[in-house]
């Protein structure tokens, strides 16, 4: 009986996964392990692994003696050492398109909340005031703004499509997407430096990789226009948090909205949580009933393909299913 270990999850139960995999003769094991030593024990002799947040580091992957597939619940795969899995001949799959609309909607909601000062105004009214809580200049209209998108993958394109309705100028930086494709979609392609220097608001939609981690740092923020706004619904480690705090503290940036942070969760006394010009949501941009059901069924579906010997969907580390015996 093939064994499928779900290292960790926040779904309450694995009834959906079991309904898909048990008819194939699989045993689904709910491990709920999030640290290295328990993971090594839980994954010993296991053929298939589904993971959400557990760190599948190189030392953990090196101990996988029978594993034929790793699947990540989600788009990002930064908790899985892809190179270690490649060396072991283990394919790694993700679920890249389960939450495009949810994250794009969330990004737009954060953008509008910043530009129209929604949270600040609501709090002000609740405190008994019936006037603007800040400067009139903080009330912005997207039509008059340049918005810079960093990343033009599935979610970045959805955000750009939504923003187009607000008639803002949209600049796009994505080093792996040809400029002609960006221009064909109706947007202006630009290098990272130009996006930083000319955007009134920058929003991140790129993965966490060796090239992108820490890309928003003291130097990046210094290049941004004074009074610009910053949004991140991608990954927390794209940003050097202390540098973001400094840019906000010294009023180089006028505000920020974050669904992700580094670290997560933010400590209760973290400076970002003390700033009135910062919005923070708790990594929930992808959340909806439809999205989570799709995520879980597609993760189990990838295991189904492996069990049946069918082509694997969304392999992210270049290993085919035939790389292991």
C-alpha positions as CSV (number, residue, x, y, z in Angstrom):
1,X,0.0,0.0,0.0
2,X,1.7,3.3,-1.1
3,X,2.0,5.7,1.8
4,X,1.3,9.5,1.4
5,X,2.5,11.7,4.3
6,X,1.0,15.1,4.7
7,X,3.7,16.8,6.7
8,X,1.5,19.7,7.9
9,X,-1.7,21.5,7.1
10,X,-4.3,23.9,8.5
11,X,-7.4,22.2,7.0
12,X,-8.9,20.6,10.1
13,X,-8.9,17.1,8.5
14,X,-7.7,15.4,5.4
15,X,-11.0,14.0,4.4
16,X,-10.8,15.5,0.9
17,X,-7.3,14.1,0.2
18,X,-8.4,10.6,1.5
19,X,-11.4,10.6,-0.7
20,X,-9.1,11.0,-3.7
21,X,-6.2,8.9,-2.7
22,X,-7.6,6.0,-0.7
23,X,-9.5,4.5,-3.7
24,X,-6.1,4.2,-5.4
25,X,-5.0,2.0,-2.5
26,X,-2.9,4.7,-0.8
27,X,-2.6,5.2,2.9
28,X,-2.8,8.9,3.9
29,X,-0.9,9.8,7.0
30,X,-1.5,13.1,8.9
31,X,2.0,13.8,10.4
32,X,1.7,17.5,11.5
33,X,5.5,17.8,11.7
34,X,7.1,21.2,11.3
35,X,10.7,20.6,12.5
36,X,13.6,18.7,11.1
37,X,13.9,15.7,13.5
38,X,10.2,14.7,13.6
39,X,10.1,15.1,9.8
40,X,13.0,12.7,9.3
41,X,11.1,10.1,11.3
42,X,7.8,10.7,9.7
43,X,9.1,10.5,6.2
44,X,11.2,7.3,6.5
45,X,10.2,4.8,3.9
46,X,7.5,7.1,2.5
47,X,6.8,7.2,-1.3
48,X,4.8,10.4,-1.6
49,X,5.0,13.7,0.4
50,X,2.6,16.6,0.5
51,X,3.8,19.6,2.4
52,X,2.4,23.0,3.3
53,X,4.9,24.9,5.5
54,X,7.3,22.3,6.9
55,X,10.9,22.9,6.0
56,X,12.0,20.2,3.6
57,X,15.7,21.1,3.9
58,X,18.6,19.3,2.3
59,X,19.3,17.2,5.4
60,X,15.7,16.1,5.5
61,X,15.5,15.3,1.8
62,X,18.8,13.3,1.9
63,X,17.1,10.8,4.3
64,X,14.2,10.1,1.8
65,X,15.0,6.6,0.7
66,X,11.9,5.7,-1.2
67,X,10.3,9.0,-2.1
68,X,8.9,9.4,-5.6
69,X,7.3,12.8,-5.3
70,X,7.0,15.9,-3.2
71,X,4.0,18.2,-3.7
72,X,3.7,21.7,-2.1
73,X,0.3,23.0,-1.1
74,X,0.7,26.4,-2.7
75,X,2.4,28.4,-5.4
76,X,5.8,29.1,-3.7
77,X,8.2,26.3,-3.0
78,X,10.7,28.2,-0.8
79,X,10.2,25.7,2.0
80,X,11.5,22.8,-0.2
81,X,15.2,22.5,-1.1
82,X,14.7,22.0,-4.9
83,X,18.3,21.3,-5.6
84,X,18.5,18.6,-3.0
85,X,15.4,17.0,-4.4
86,X,16.9,17.2,-7.9
87,X,20.1,15.5,-6.7
88,X,17.9,12.7,-5.3
89,X,15.9,12.4,-8.5
90,X,12.7,13.4,-6.7
91,X,10.2,15.6,-8.7
92,X,8.7,18.6,-6.8
93,X,5.3,19.9,-7.9
94,X,3.4,22.9,-6.8
95,X,-0.1,24.2,-7.4
96,X,0.4,27.5,-9.3
97,X,-3.0,28.6,-10.3
98,X,-5.4,27.8,-7.4
99,X,-5.7,31.3,-6.0
100,X,-4.9,33.8,-8.8
101,X,-8.2,35.8,-8.4
102,X,-8.1,35.7,-4.6
103,X,-4.5,37.2,-4.4
104,X,-5.2,39.7,-7.1
105,X,-8.3,40.8,-5.4
106,X,-6.5,41.1,-2.1
107,X,-3.7,43.1,-3.7
108,X,-6.2,45.5,-5.2
109,X,-8.0,45.8,-1.9
110,X,-4.7,46.8,-0.2
111,X,-3.9,49.2,-2.9
112,X,-7.3,51.0,-2.7
113,X,-7.2,51.0,1.1
114,X,-3.8,52.8,1.0
115,X,-4.7,55.2,-1.8
116,X,-8.1,56.1,-0.3
117,X,-7.0,55.9,3.4
118,X,-9.9,53.6,4.1
119,X,-8.6,52.0,7.3
120,X,-7.4,55.3,8.7
121,X,-10.7,57.1,8.0
122,X,-12.8,54.2,9.4
123,X,-10.8,54.2,12.6
124,X,-11.1,58.0,12.8
125,X,-14.9,57.9,12.5
126,X,-15.1,55.2,15.2
127,X,-13.2,57.5,17.5
128,X,-15.8,60.2,17.0
129,X,-14.3,62.4,14.3
130,X,-16.0,63.4,11.1
131,X,-13.1,64.7,9.0
132,X,-10.0,63.5,7.3
133,X,-7.5,61.9,9.7
134,X,-4.5,63.1,7.8
135,X,-3.3,65.3,5.0
136,X,-5.4,65.9,1.9
137,X,-2.4,64.8,-0.2
138,X,-2.8,61.3,1.2
139,X,-6.1,60.9,-0.6
140,X,-4.9,59.7,-4.0
141,X,-6.6,58.7,-7.2
142,X,-5.1,55.9,-9.2
143,X,-5.8,57.6,-12.5
144,X,-3.1,60.1,-11.6
145,X,-0.6,57.5,-10.4
146,X,2.1,55.3,-11.9
147,X,2.0,51.8,-10.5
148,X,5.0,49.5,-10.7
149,X,4.5,45.7,-10.8
150,X,7.4,43.6,-10.0
151,X,6.6,40.2,-11.4
152,X,4.4,39.4,-14.4
153,X,3.4,35.8,-13.7
154,X,-0.2,34.6,-13.3
155,X,-1.0,36.8,-10.4
156,X,0.9,39.8,-11.6
157,X,-1.0,39.7,-14.8
158,X,-4.3,39.5,-13.0
159,X,-3.4,42.5,-10.8
160,X,-2.4,44.5,-13.9
161,X,-5.7,43.6,-15.6
162,X,-7.7,44.9,-12.6
163,X,-5.6,48.0,-12.3
164,X,-6.2,48.9,-16.0
165,X,-9.8,49.7,-15.2
166,X,-8.6,52.5,-12.9
167,X,-6.7,54.2,-15.7
168,X,-3.3,54.4,-14.0
169,X,0.0,54.1,-15.8
170,X,1.3,50.6,-15.3
171,X,5.0,49.7,-15.4
172,X,6.1,46.1,-15.3
173,X,9.5,44.6,-14.4
174,X,10.0,40.8,-14.9
175,X,13.4,39.6,-16.1
176,X,12.0,36.3,-17.4
177,X,9.1,37.7,-19.4
178,X,10.1,39.2,-22.8
179,X,9.4,42.9,-23.0
180,X,7.4,42.3,-26.2
181,X,4.9,40.1,-24.2
182,X,4.4,42.8,-21.6
183,X,3.9,45.4,-24.3
184,X,1.5,43.1,-26.2
185,X,-0.6,42.8,-23.1
186,X,-0.9,46.6,-23.0
187,X,1.6,47.6,-20.4
188,X,5.0,49.3,-20.3
189,X,8.0,47.1,-19.8
190,X,10.7,48.7,-17.6
191,X,13.9,47.7,-15.8
192,X,13.9,47.5,-12.0
193,X,15.7,50.8,-11.6
194,X,13.1,52.7,-13.7
195,X,10.2,51.0,-11.8
196,X,11.7,52.1,-8.5
197,X,12.5,55.7,-9.5
198,X,9.2,56.5,-11.3
199,X,6.4,54.6,-9.5
200,X,4.1,56.2,-7.1
201,X,3.2,52.7,-5.8
202,X,5.1,49.4,-6.1
203,X,3.5,46.0,-5.7
204,X,5.4,42.7,-5.6
205,X,4.3,39.6,-7.4
206,X,7.4,37.5,-7.8
207,X,8.6,34.2,-6.2
208,X,11.2,33.9,-3.5
209,X,14.5,32.8,-5.1
210,X,18.1,33.3,-4.6
211,X,17.9,36.3,-7.0
212,X,14.8,37.9,-5.4
213,X,15.3,37.5,-1.7
214,X,16.1,40.9,-0.1
215,X,15.5,42.7,-3.4
216,X,13.7,45.4,-1.5
217,X,16.4,46.8,0.8
218,X,17.7,50.1,1.9
219,X,19.1,50.8,-1.6
220,X,15.9,49.9,-3.3
221,X,13.7,52.0,-1.0
222,X,16.1,55.0,-1.3
223,X,15.6,54.9,-5.1
224,X,11.8,55.0,-4.7
225,X,10.0,58.4,-5.0
226,X,9.6,60.2,-1.7
227,X,6.0,59.6,-0.6
228,X,5.6,56.4,-2.6
229,X,3.5,53.5,-1.4
230,X,4.6,49.8,-1.1
231,X,2.5,46.6,-1.3
232,X,3.7,43.0,-0.9
233,X,1.4,40.0,-1.3
234,X,4.2,37.7,-2.6
235,X,6.8,36.5,0.0
236,X,8.0,38.2,3.1
237,X,11.7,37.5,2.5
238,X,11.7,39.6,-0.7
239,X,11.9,42.5,1.7
240,X,14.6,43.4,4.3
241,X,12.1,44.2,7.0
242,X,14.4,46.6,9.0
243,X,15.0,48.6,5.9
244,X,11.3,48.9,5.2
245,X,10.7,50.0,8.8
246,X,13.4,52.7,8.4
247,X,12.0,54.0,5.1
248,X,8.6,54.3,6.7
249,X,9.9,55.8,10.0
250,X,11.8,58.5,8.2
251,X,8.9,59.3,5.9
252,X,10.6,58.3,2.7
253,X,7.6,56.1,2.0
254,X,4.1,57.3,2.8
255,X,2.7,53.9,3.6
256,X,2.8,50.1,3.1
257,X,0.4,47.2,2.9
258,X,1.6,43.7,3.6
259,X,0.0,40.3,3.5
260,X,3.4,38.6,4.0
261,X,6.3,39.5,6.3
262,X,9.7,38.3,7.5
263,X,9.4,37.0,10.1
264,X,5.9,35.4,10.2
265,X,4.1,35.9,12.3
266,X,5.3,39.4,13.3
267,X,5.9,39.7,17.0
268,X,3.2,41.7,18.8
269,X,5.6,44.5,19.5
270,X,7.1,44.7,16.0
271,X,7.5,48.3,14.7
272,X,5.4,47.6,11.6
273,X,2.4,46.9,13.9
274,X,2.9,50.2,15.7
275,X,2.7,52.4,12.6
276,X,-0.5,54.0,11.5
277,X,0.5,54.1,7.9
278,X,1.0,50.3,7.6
279,X,-1.7,47.8,6.8
280,X,-0.9,44.1,7.8
281,X,-2.9,41.1,6.9
282,X,-1.8,37.6,8.1
283,X,-0.8,35.8,4.8
284,X,-4.5,35.2,3.9
285,X,-4.6,36.7,0.4
286,X,-5.1,33.2,-1.1
287,X,-8.0,32.3,1.2
288,X,-11.4,31.3,-0.1
289,X,-13.5,28.2,0.1
290,X,-13.1,27.6,-3.6
291,X,-9.3,28.2,-3.6
292,X,-8.6,25.9,-0.7
293,X,-10.7,23.1,-2.2
294,X,-8.9,23.5,-5.5
295,X,-5.5,23.6,-3.8
296,X,-6.1,20.4,-1.9
297,X,-7.7,18.4,-4.8
298,X,-4.9,19.4,-7.2
299,X,-2.2,18.5,-4.7
300,X,-3.8,15.1,-4.2
301,X,-4.2,15.0,-8.0
302,X,-0.5,15.3,-8.5
303,X,0.0,12.2,-6.3
304,X,-2.7,10.4,-8.3
305,X,-0.7,11.0,-11.5
306,X,2.5,9.6,-9.9
307,X,0.7,6.5,-8.6
308,X,-0.8,5.9,-12.0
309,X,2.4,6.6,-13.9
310,X,0.9,9.6,-15.7
311,X,2.8,12.8,-16.5
312,X,3.2,15.0,-13.5
313,X,1.7,18.5,-13.4
314,X,3.8,21.6,-12.6
315,X,7.2,20.1,-11.9
316,X,9.3,22.9,-10.6
317,X,12.8,21.3,-10.2
318,X,13.3,19.8,-13.7
319,X,13.0,16.2,-12.6
320,X,10.7,14.0,-14.6
321,X,8.8,11.1,-13.1
322,X,11.1,8.7,-14.8
323,X,14.2,10.0,-12.9
324,X,13.6,7.5,-10.1
325,X,13.0,3.8,-10.3
